[in-house]
Amino acid sequence: MLQYQPDQFPYPLLRIGIIGGGQLAKMTTLAAKQMGFQVNILDPSPHCPTAHLADLHIVGSLYDADKLRELAKVSEVLTYDIEHIDTATLKMLYNEGHTIYPSPDLLEIIQDKLIQKQILAQHGVPVPCFEAVDSLTPDYLAQAHFPLVQKARLGGYDGKGVVILKGPEDADKVLQTPSIVEEWIDFTKELAIIIARTAKGETACYPVVEMVFDDKTNICDIVEAPAKVHPRVADEAKRMALLAIEALNGVGVFGVEMFLTRDEHILINEIAPRPHNSGHYTIEACITSQFEQLLRIISGLPLGSTELLRPAVMLNLLGEAGHSGPPLIEGLREALTIPGLSFHYYGKDVTQPYRKMGHITILGDHSEDALEKLERVKDVLKIVSR
């Protein structure tokens, strides 16, 4: 076997296996190809967004133990672009010596919102008041303090598995699944930050951003970077997010969602153990994107700079209501006349109402400039069906 010096790397630099082939895997793969990595993926769809980019695509369920082992066999390190995968097999692979970031133990914690909240609270991380509830029975609702938030313990994503109950009259909205019930927070802003942490405990923080959610879908609509908050608030948000990731002993890239209360306290809402929708702006707006940062961490390379080059806003492009089928992109020519706009289409060959189909990022000389440009394009650029 050839021996290389510590700062010598053969091509490809590393064989990376990604569990999942969605848009996060696609953007990670684009960054990986730029840097000289090989990427293998496991995804059930032959036409997933990453299918045409990956060096190897294993078609199979993310819960298929044999397929996961097949991916591990051809990869030197494993990561994932979605939480809902087979942690039991990943834990076995990890114990057999396979390298997996973030660890399967951490993923198992994140998958269960109750355990996630319990561990954060035990380590002094501020979170909304919560309790575990097997079922929100009529008796429970009769005594509940409204409004409240019900979250399914397992399986929620993109606004699914979360309901806000304003009173007993909302009993028809109750999720019939083991849940946590949280106090409803009267927040002024929903904030987020991308945290990077290496196996040696080195950390890097991206700017604190503000997320604006669509009331109809409960899906993040707009991300503004940086958030318009007092520097003291931004520093506290970074400190709490770092505390949360250190409590989990996380290694990788994490999206930390937070509430800013009316008295300007930070409460941690949820953590994603992967690149996050709130960090897509980093592709154009930061020296090192969240996707390149993940690659640096899992391959043992130094952390990259998280410096924000220019203020930016990101808009999620969701499938229009009432449209299902092969997608049609409306308004692209007009949108691309706007200076500083970058268009990202995820490669999904079927659109559905409110499905994430792509995003745009707009850079501006200042936040108001970027937001003004966003308003010009928001009603022009749409994903409909043919």
C-alpha positions as CSV (number, residue, x, y, z in Angstrom):
1,M,0.0,0.0,0.0
2,L,1.2,3.5,-0.9
3,Q,2.1,5.7,2.0
4,Y,1.3,9.4,1.8
5,Q,2.6,12.4,3.8
6,P,0.1,14.0,6.3
7,D,-0.6,16.8,3.8
8,Q,-0.7,14.6,0.7
9,F,-4.0,13.4,-0.7
10,P,-4.7,11.0,-3.6
11,Y,-7.6,11.4,-5.9
12,P,-10.3,11.0,-4.9
13,L,-9.7,12.6,-1.5
14,L,-12.2,10.3,0.2
15,R,-15.1,8.1,-0.7
16,I,-18.1,9.6,1.0
17,G,-21.4,7.8,1.4
18,I,-24.6,9.8,1.9
19,I,-27.7,8.2,3.2
20,G,-30.4,10.0,1.2
21,G,-30.3,11.6,-2.2
22,G,-32.5,14.7,-1.7
23,Q,-31.6,18.4,-2.2
24,L,-29.2,18.5,0.8
25,A,-27.3,15.5,-0.6
26,K,-27.3,17.2,-4.0
27,M,-25.8,20.5,-2.7
28,T,-23.3,18.5,-0.6
29,T,-22.3,16.5,-3.7
30,L,-21.8,19.6,-5.8
31,A,-19.4,20.9,-3.2
32,A,-17.7,17.5,-3.0
33,K,-17.1,17.3,-6.7
34,Q,-15.5,20.8,-6.6
35,M,-13.1,19.5,-4.0
36,G,-12.2,16.1,-5.4
37,F,-14.3,13.7,-3.3
38,Q,-16.1,10.6,-4.5
39,V,-19.8,10.5,-3.5
40,N,-21.9,7.4,-3.2
41,I,-25.6,7.6,-2.2
42,L,-28.4,5.4,-1.0
43,D,-31.9,6.5,-2.0
44,P,-35.1,4.7,-2.9
45,S,-35.8,6.8,-6.0
46,P,-33.8,6.2,-9.2
47,H,-34.5,9.8,-10.1
48,C,-33.7,11.5,-6.8
49,P,-32.0,15.0,-7.0
50,T,-28.5,13.5,-6.5
51,A,-28.9,10.6,-8.9
52,H,-27.1,12.2,-11.9
53,L,-24.3,13.6,-9.8
54,A,-23.3,10.6,-7.6
55,D,-20.4,8.3,-8.6
56,L,-22.6,5.4,-7.3
57,H,-26.3,5.3,-6.6
58,I,-27.6,2.3,-4.6
59,V,-31.3,2.2,-5.0
60,G,-33.0,1.1,-1.8
61,S,-34.9,2.0,1.3
62,L,-33.1,4.1,4.0
63,Y,-34.3,1.4,6.4
64,D,-32.8,-1.5,4.4
65,A,-30.0,-2.9,6.5
66,D,-28.4,-4.8,3.6
67,K,-28.4,-1.6,1.4
68,L,-26.9,0.4,4.3
69,R,-24.1,-2.2,4.6
70,E,-23.6,-2.1,0.9
71,L,-23.1,1.7,1.0
72,A,-20.8,1.4,4.0
73,K,-18.6,-1.2,2.2
74,V,-17.9,1.2,-0.7
75,S,-17.5,4.4,1.5
76,E,-14.8,5.5,3.9
77,V,-17.1,7.8,5.8
78,L,-20.9,8.0,6.1
79,T,-23.2,10.9,6.6
80,Y,-26.9,11.6,5.9
81,D,-29.2,14.3,4.5
82,I,-32.3,13.2,6.4
83,E,-33.0,12.1,10.0
84,H,-35.6,9.4,9.2
85,I,-33.2,6.5,8.7
86,D,-32.3,3.1,10.3
87,T,-30.3,4.0,13.4
88,A,-30.1,0.4,14.6
89,T,-28.1,-0.7,11.6
90,L,-26.0,2.5,11.7
91,K,-25.1,1.8,15.4
92,M,-24.0,-1.7,14.5
93,L,-21.8,-0.3,11.6
94,Y,-20.4,2.3,14.0
95,N,-19.5,-0.3,16.6
96,E,-17.8,-2.4,13.8
97,G,-15.5,0.5,13.1
98,H,-17.2,2.4,10.3
99,T,-16.9,6.2,10.5
100,I,-20.3,8.0,10.7
101,Y,-20.9,11.7,11.2
102,P,-22.9,12.8,13.1
103,S,-22.9,9.7,15.3
104,P,-25.8,7.2,15.2
105,D,-26.3,7.8,19.0
106,L,-26.7,11.5,18.4
107,L,-29.1,10.8,15.5
108,E,-31.2,8.5,17.7
109,I,-31.5,11.4,20.2
110,I,-32.5,13.9,17.6
111,Q,-35.1,11.6,16.1
112,D,-37.1,11.6,19.3
113,K,-38.2,15.1,20.2
114,L,-38.8,14.2,23.8
115,I,-35.3,12.8,24.4
116,Q,-33.8,15.7,22.5
117,K,-35.6,18.2,24.7
118,Q,-34.8,16.3,27.9
119,I,-31.0,16.2,27.2
120,L,-30.9,19.9,26.3
121,A,-32.8,20.8,29.5
122,Q,-30.5,18.5,31.6
123,H,-27.5,20.5,30.3
124,G,-29.0,23.9,31.1
125,V,-30.0,24.7,27.5
126,P,-33.0,27.0,27.6
127,V,-36.1,25.3,25.9
128,P,-39.8,25.9,26.1
129,C,-41.6,24.1,28.9
130,F,-42.7,20.6,27.7
131,E,-44.2,17.4,28.8
132,A,-44.6,13.9,27.3
133,V,-48.1,12.9,26.3
134,D,-49.2,9.5,24.9
135,S,-52.5,10.8,23.8
136,L,-54.3,14.2,23.9
137,T,-57.6,12.8,25.2
138,P,-60.7,15.0,25.7
139,D,-60.0,15.0,29.4
140,Y,-56.5,16.3,28.8
141,L,-57.8,19.0,26.5
142,A,-60.4,20.0,29.0
143,Q,-57.7,20.8,31.6
144,A,-55.0,22.1,29.2
145,H,-53.7,25.7,29.2
146,F,-54.1,27.1,25.7
147,P,-52.6,27.9,23.3
148,L,-50.3,25.0,23.2
149,V,-48.0,23.2,20.6
150,Q,-48.3,19.5,20.0
151,K,-45.3,17.8,18.3
152,A,-45.1,14.2,17.3
153,R,-42.1,12.6,19.0
154,L,-41.1,10.8,15.8
155,G,-41.2,11.5,12.1
156,G,-42.0,15.2,11.9
157,Y,-40.4,17.4,9.2
158,D,-41.1,20.6,7.2
159,G,-44.0,21.6,9.4
160,K,-45.6,18.1,9.4
161,G,-46.0,16.6,12.8
162,V,-46.6,19.9,14.5
163,V,-49.9,21.6,15.3
164,I,-50.8,24.7,17.3
165,L,-54.0,24.2,19.4
166,K,-55.7,27.4,20.3
167,G,-58.4,25.9,22.3
168,P,-60.7,22.8,22.8
169,E,-62.4,23.7,19.5
170,D,-59.2,22.5,17.8
171,A,-59.6,18.9,19.0
172,D,-60.0,17.8,15.4
173,K,-56.4,18.9,14.7
174,V,-54.9,16.7,17.4
175,L,-52.2,14.3,16.2
176,Q,-53.0,10.7,17.1
177,T,-49.4,9.7,18.1
178,P,-47.1,9.9,21.1
179,S,-46.1,13.5,21.4
180,I,-44.6,16.3,23.4
181,V,-46.8,19.2,24.4
182,E,-45.0,22.5,24.6
183,E,-46.0,25.9,25.9
184,W,-46.8,28.3,23.1
185,I,-44.1,31.0,23.0
186,D,-45.1,34.5,22.3
187,F,-41.9,35.2,20.3
188,T,-40.8,38.3,18.3
189,K,-38.6,36.4,15.9
190,E,-37.7,32.9,14.9
191,L,-33.9,32.7,14.6
192,A,-31.5,30.1,13.4
193,I,-27.8,29.5,13.2
194,I,-25.5,26.9,11.6
195,I,-23.0,25.4,14.0
196,A,-20.0,23.4,12.8
197,R,-18.1,21.2,15.2
198,T,-15.1,18.9,14.6
199,A,-14.2,15.6,16.3
200,K,-11.6,17.6,18.2
201,G,-14.2,20.0,19.6
202,E,-13.3,22.9,17.4
203,T,-16.3,25.0,16.5
204,A,-17.3,27.6,13.9
205,C,-20.5,29.7,14.0
206,Y,-22.3,31.2,11.0
207,P,-24.3,34.4,11.3
208,V,-27.5,34.4,13.2
209,V,-30.4,34.6,10.7
210,E,-34.1,35.3,10.9
211,M,-36.6,32.8,9.5
212,V,-40.0,33.8,8.3
213,F,-42.6,31.0,8.2
214,D,-45.6,30.7,5.9
215,D,-48.7,30.6,8.0
216,K,-50.5,28.1,5.7
217,T,-47.8,25.5,5.5
218,N,-45.6,26.2,8.6
219,I,-42.6,25.9,6.3
220,C,-39.8,28.4,6.3
221,D,-40.5,30.9,3.6
222,I,-37.7,33.5,3.8
223,V,-34.3,33.6,5.5
224,E,-32.6,36.9,6.2
225,A,-28.9,37.0,6.9
226,P,-27.9,38.5,9.2
227,A,-30.9,38.8,11.5
228,K,-31.8,42.3,12.6
229,V,-31.2,41.8,16.3
230,H,-29.0,43.6,18.8
231,P,-25.4,42.3,18.9
232,R,-26.0,41.1,22.5
233,V,-28.9,39.0,21.3
234,A,-26.8,37.5,18.4
235,D,-24.0,36.7,20.9
236,E,-26.5,35.0,23.2
237,A,-28.0,33.0,20.4
238,K,-24.5,31.7,19.4
239,R,-23.7,30.9,22.9
240,M,-26.9,28.9,23.5
241,A,-26.6,27.1,20.1
242,L,-23.0,26.1,20.9
243,L,-24.1,24.9,24.4
244,A,-26.7,22.7,22.7
245,I,-24.4,21.1,20.3
246,E,-21.7,20.5,22.9
247,A,-24.4,18.9,25.2
248,L,-25.1,16.4,22.4
249,N,-21.3,16.0,21.7
250,G,-22.2,16.7,18.1
251,V,-19.7,16.4,15.3
252,G,-20.8,17.7,11.9
253,V,-22.9,20.6,10.7
254,F,-26.1,21.4,12.7
255,G,-29.0,23.7,12.1
256,V,-30.2,25.2,15.4
257,E,-33.7,26.8,15.4
258,M,-34.5,29.3,18.2
259,F,-37.2,31.6,19.5
260,L,-36.5,35.2,20.5
261,T,-38.9,36.0,23.3
262,R,-40.4,39.5,23.9
263,D,-38.1,40.0,26.8
264,E,-35.2,39.1,24.4
265,H,-34.3,35.7,25.8
266,I,-33.3,32.8,23.6
267,L,-35.1,29.5,23.7
268,I,-33.9,26.5,21.6
269,N,-36.7,25.1,19.5
270,E,-35.2,22.2,17.5
271,I,-31.9,20.9,16.2
272,A,-31.2,19.3,12.8
273,P,-28.1,17.1,12.6
274,R,-27.2,18.1,9.1
275,P,-27.0,21.1,6.8
276,H,-30.2,23.1,7.1
277,N,-32.6,25.1,5.0
278,S,-31.7,28.2,7.0
279,G,-28.1,27.8,5.8
280,H,-28.6,27.6,2.1
281,Y,-27.7,31.3,1.8
282,T,-24.1,30.4,2.7
283,I,-23.4,29.0,-0.8
284,E,-23.2,32.5,-2.2
285,A,-23.0,34.7,0.9
286,C,-20.3,33.1,3.0
287,I,-16.6,32.3,2.3
288,T,-17.3,28.6,3.2
289,S,-20.8,27.1,2.5
290,Q,-22.4,24.9,5.1
291,F,-22.0,22.0,2.6
292,E,-18.3,22.5,2.1
293,Q,-18.0,22.9,5.9
294,L,-19.5,19.4,6.4
295,L,-17.1,17.9,3.9
296,R,-14.2,19.5,5.7
297,I,-15.3,18.1,9.1
298,I,-16.0,14.5,8.0
299,S,-12.7,14.3,6.1
300,G,-10.6,15.8,8.9
301,L,-9.7,19.0,7.0
302,P,-9.5,22.4,8.8
303,L,-12.7,24.4,9.3
304,G,-13.4,27.1,6.8
305,S,-14.2,30.7,7.4
306,T,-17.9,31.5,8.1
307,E,-17.5,35.2,7.3
308,L,-20.6,36.7,5.6
309,L,-19.5,38.4,2.4
310,R,-22.7,40.4,1.8
311,P,-26.1,40.6,3.3
312,A,-28.4,38.1,1.8
313,V,-32.0,36.8,1.7
314,M,-33.1,33.3,0.7
315,L,-36.6,32.4,-0.6
316,N,-37.8,28.8,-0.7
317,L,-39.5,27.9,-4.0
318,L,-42.5,25.7,-3.1
319,G,-44.8,23.9,-5.5
320,E,-47.9,26.1,-6.1
321,A,-51.2,25.1,-4.5
322,G,-53.4,23.2,-6.9
323,H,-50.5,22.0,-9.0
324,S,-49.2,18.4,-9.2
325,G,-47.2,16.7,-11.9
326,P,-44.2,17.5,-14.1
327,P,-42.9,20.9,-13.1
328,L,-43.0,24.2,-15.1
329,I,-40.9,27.1,-13.9
330,E,-42.6,30.4,-14.5
331,G,-40.9,33.8,-14.4
332,L,-37.3,32.6,-14.5
333,R,-36.1,35.0,-17.2
334,E,-37.5,38.0,-15.4
335,A,-36.1,36.8,-12.0
336,L,-32.6,36.4,-13.5
337,T,-32.5,40.1,-14.5
338,I,-32.3,41.0,-10.8
339,P,-28.7,41.7,-9.8
340,G,-27.3,39.4,-7.1
341,L,-29.9,36.7,-7.6
342,S,-28.9,33.0,-7.8
343,F,-31.4,30.3,-8.7
344,H,-31.2,26.8,-7.4
345,Y,-33.5,24.0,-8.7
346,Y,-33.3,20.7,-6.9
347,G,-34.1,18.4,-9.8
348,K,-37.3,16.9,-8.6
349,D,-39.3,15.7,-11.6
350,V,-42.7,16.0,-9.9
351,T,-44.1,19.1,-8.2
352,Q,-46.8,19.0,-5.5
353,P,-48.4,21.7,-3.4
354,Y,-45.9,23.2,-1.0
355,R,-43.2,20.7,-1.9
356,K,-39.7,22.2,-1.7
357,M,-38.6,22.5,-5.3
358,G,-35.7,24.9,-5.1
359,H,-34.6,28.3,-3.7
360,I,-33.2,31.6,-4.7
361,T,-30.6,33.6,-2.8
362,I,-30.3,37.4,-3.4
363,L,-27.2,39.4,-2.3
364,G,-27.5,43.1,-1.6
365,D,-25.4,46.0,-0.5
366,H,-27.5,46.0,2.7
367,S,-30.4,44.0,4.1
368,E,-33.0,46.4,2.8
369,D,-31.6,46.2,-0.7
370,A,-31.8,42.4,-0.7
371,L,-35.3,42.4,0.7
372,E,-36.4,45.0,-1.9
373,K,-35.1,42.7,-4.6
374,L,-36.9,39.8,-3.0
375,E,-40.2,41.5,-3.1
376,R,-39.7,42.2,-6.9
377,V,-39.3,38.5,-7.6
378,K,-41.5,36.8,-5.0
379,D,-44.7,37.0,-7.0
380,V,-43.0,36.4,-10.4
381,L,-41.1,33.2,-9.9
382,K,-43.3,30.2,-9.4
383,I,-43.2,26.4,-9.7
384,V,-46.4,25.1,-11.4
385,S,-47.3,22.0,-13.3
386,R,-47.4,21.4,-17.0
